[in-house]
Amino acid sequence: MNLKGFKKLGASAVLFLAVAAVGSAQLNTTEQTLNTTVYFDYAHYLNNDGYLTSAKAKSSAFAFRRAYLTYERKLSDYLRFRFRYDADNAANITSINFANGTTSSDAKLRPYVKHICLQWNQDWLQSQVNIGMIETMSFKLTEDRWGYRSVAKTFADGYSDLTGQSIDQTSADLGVSWKGTLAKELRFGLGVFSGNGYTRPENDQYKKFAGYLQLVPLSGVSLFTYADIETQVEGKKAVTYKIDAFINLIKNANLVFEWLQYDNETRTFKSGGWSAYATYMVNPGKLGAFLRYDRYQPDSNDSLKNVDLIIAGLDWFAWGSFCRIQPNVWIRSYKDSLKKTDVIGVATFFMSF
Amino acid sequence: MSSKTMKIFALAQLALAVFGGTLLLGQKMLQVKGSDTMVNLVQILAEKYMDKNPKQPIAVLGGGSGTGVTGMINGTCEIANTSRDWRQKEIDMAWEKGIRPRFFAVAIDSLSVIVNGKNPLNELTIAQVGAIYRGEVKNWKAVGGPDMKVSLYGRQSNSGTYVFFLEHVLGNKPYTTDMKEMNGNAQIIEGVITDGGGIGYVGVGYIIDQATGKPMKGLKVLNIKKDDKAEAFSPLDKAAVDSGAYPVSRPLWMATSGSPKGTAAGFLAWIVSPEGQKVVEAEGFYPVGGKLMEQNLKNLK
């Protein structure tokens, strides 16, 4: 099937699923939830000799990270609607002075739509179809296991933040996905996305096709393999491969290994790396701990650009699950000897209601 | 300070904090979470157990059977209470996270269909109750009652009772959207008492007034029969529940991750003991016997 055929098939599938889903909905049920999650940091740069911390003004600061407002409504036993606003304080241009040719900006918290989707659950293959602005599939499972999005994004999500090199992974995108269980030991997921994430409208005709297989050979051990592909300009392709291993053999402990490679034919190099982390609930609902190591390799042709990151911290449930304080330390070191190690002490405040 | 020294320093601080934190937090409390039908019963069981074992603290929370299962999978509780069987999807999710649930039947509940005390109706078949909750019967007259609109009270979908009723009474066909989805058994009872056309379903342990030993004032407990030709039985008829003649009874489950240990093992062993089962009976539920009890004792090992 050519690309045009795929597009028609994708569009037909979305239309069919939307009609079928709405048709089976019961629209006046009352079950709905509204949830807010907020987190912010106080960061202190313990070492100000490094590459990222050379500006002394940055030595100590509060930083707002995220605020989520999520509304979910059960439309029937099989159908749910989800709407999520997200807010961060990325700088926004607020006015343009045409006379002087200047702009002014601020960094107020501004909401934007992160999710707006229907979730259709089926007994067949225990499957779930998501339609709309939905969660993507590449790092959802590892993010759930990491459980400390408030402290740091997972490897695939946070890559460009640390290296400046995009690997074209986003947590949400416009599209349709289908996930299910073939057997207790084998789960799958397939998806078609715009490829532009939730921050930009689609600006080309190409779609991102994604899929995963999760093998659970024995209780507490999973192997997750993922790939996506999207055509770029001039017919060139961008492909992401990912392999994760999840180990839950000790009660209340997660051990995860994540490997990723991104190959975009419009570039002359590959990007990728790996991450390993362990989380442990020392006393569930009271105290947890985590330790993580990431090796970022933004340019396969230039190992001097490699970055190592260690994150270690605690998770104190100060007021139950509503308010948690997560003291943590980040240590970034660089292969390039001209860049010195950064050490940052962070107190993350996490609230969820 | 060299980068290596700083790394060692940071990790040492972490280790110290974890160790210190564990000591400071002191003794671990057994976390039990799940079914709202079971929450009162298990709270009372926990109080009585703690009277005898004051050094084994237990916290019991409701939230619905689904909440208990999720809590166990996410590691936020050690015992999950459910008034329904675990779904295959939940068992698979637990398997993935290294949890192999072990189930203990701690009581038998005869799910009771209740109507307002002024409703002259005394019995219904399972099929009639199903038709009422699917919205196919909208007036009491259609099932031999007064000429009055049926007003439905039920639970939210996170409730095990909601699921059990859906599977065993509604034949897995959806509830009518006219049903008022209440937070718990007590709210259903309150609704039915104040609503002349009201009908609801609750655990048998909730319908008895502890002061009188009889069903609460303003409430009528309907007798239920399997079909038109069968005899109708009351959920309060222990012999009918034991023999299976009362058609809507179910075990209430407590699940642990693997074989229970520590406080969980002691608590469960006491619940399934004759002493614990007496408390179950005193709270209006029925004690467990036969194969379910054999399975309990096997699972304790």
Chai-1 contact restraints between the chains, C-beta under 6 A:
chainA,res_idxA,chainB,res_idxB,connection_type,confidence,min_distance_angstrom,max_distance_angstrom,comment,restraint_id
A,Q26,B,T177,contact,1.0,0.0,6.0,A-B,restraint_1
A,N28,B,T177,contact,1.0,0.0,6.0,A-B,restraint_2
A,T29,B,T177,contact,1.0,0.0,6.0,A-B,restraint_3
A,T30,B,E181,contact,1.0,0.0,6.0,A-B,restraint_4
A,E31,B,Q156,contact,1.0,0.0,6.0,A-B,restraint_5
A,E31,B,E181,contact,1.0,0.0,6.0,A-B,restraint_6
A,D77,B,P174,contact,1.0,0.0,6.0,A-B,restraint_7
A,Q126,B,K89,contact,1.0,0.0,6.0,A-B,restraint_8
A,T181,B,D92,contact,1.0,0.0,6.0,A-B,restraint_9
A,K184,B,D92,contact,1.0,0.0,6.0,A-B,restraint_10
A,K184,B,W95,contact,1.0,0.0,6.0,A-B,restraint_11
A,V216,B,E96,contact,1.0,0.0,6.0,A-B,restraint_12
A,S219,B,W95,contact,1.0,0.0,6.0,A-B,restraint_13
A,S219,B,G98,contact,1.0,0.0,6.0,A-B,restraint_14
A,S219,B,R100,contact,1.0,0.0,6.0,A-B,restraint_15
A,G220,B,G98,contact,1.0,0.0,6.0,A-B,restraint_16
A,S222,B,E96,contact,1.0,0.0,6.0,A-B,restraint_17
A,N248,B,K97,contact,1.0,0.0,6.0,A-B,restraint_18
A,N248,B,G98,contact,1.0,0.0,6.0,A-B,restraint_19
A,L249,B,G98,contact,1.0,0.0,6.0,A-B,restraint_20
A,N252,B,G75,contact,1.0,0.0,6.0,A-B,restraint_21
A,M281,B,G75,contact,1.0,0.0,6.0,A-B,restraint_22
A,V282,B,V18,contact,1.0,0.0,6.0,A-B,restraint_23
A,V282,B,T22,contact,1.0,0.0,6.0,A-B,restraint_24
A,N283,B,L25,contact,1.0,0.0,6.0,A-B,restraint_25
A,P284,B,G75,contact,1.0,0.0,6.0,A-B,restraint_26
A,P284,B,T76,contact,1.0,0.0,6.0,A-B,restraint_27
A,G285,B,T76,contact,1.0,0.0,6.0,A-B,restraint_28
A,K286,B,L25,contact,1.0,0.0,6.0,A-B,restraint_29
A,L287,B,G21,contact,1.0,0.0,6.0,A-B,restraint_30
A,A289,B,V18,contact,1.0,0.0,6.0,A-B,restraint_31
A,A312,B,L14,contact,1.0,0.0,6.0,A-B,restraint_32
A,L314,B,A17,contact,1.0,0.0,6.0,A-B,restraint_33
A,V329,B,A10,contact,1.0,0.0,6.0,A-B,restraint_34
A,I331,B,K7,contact,1.0,0.0,6.0,A-B,restraint_35
A,S333,B,S3,contact,1.0,0.0,6.0,A-B,restraint_36
A,T341,B,S3,contact,1.0,0.0,6.0,A-B,restraint_37
A,V343,B,M6,contact,1.0,0.0,6.0,A-B,restraint_38
